[in-house]
């Protein structure tokens, strides 16, 4: 399985000059914990909810400060065409919670720990289905018309 099959796309992106107020609005609106900072199609950094709390408000910056003032500019990435196992190894090796996914240097998505959990849960459900049917000794199929 490839990263592109599991990642969240399209990613939520902002320009470096965008205010923290706008960053917060976009994160809230999209229900995400980070935004990618992109300029001219190139990834420049990432702003996470932790960056907002620690470097932003915790650092005495107001909501008028710019995204590039709080972003992490050293970003670990993954290729959208990479095998998912490679992404698992990258998460383990680096300890990050989000990996921007690139295709020919352009940002196309974000792979998060949550995306991996969902993948694991789907795989587990696929495995448990046949096990549950064998335990119940009932073949899979539609419910009976009598409701019994």
TANORUR-V999884 format. One line per field, one symbol per residue. phi: phi as a letter, one per 20 degrees, with the letter a starting at -180 (. if undefined). Layout:
# TANORUR-V999884
phi: ???
This chain:
# TANORUR-V999884
phi: .dggfdfebffeccegefffgfgfffffgelcdaceecclmdfdrcddgfgffeeeffeneefefegfedfeeedeccefeffgfffgffgffdmfdbcgddclndfcacddgfgfgfffffffffffgffffffflcffrffffeme
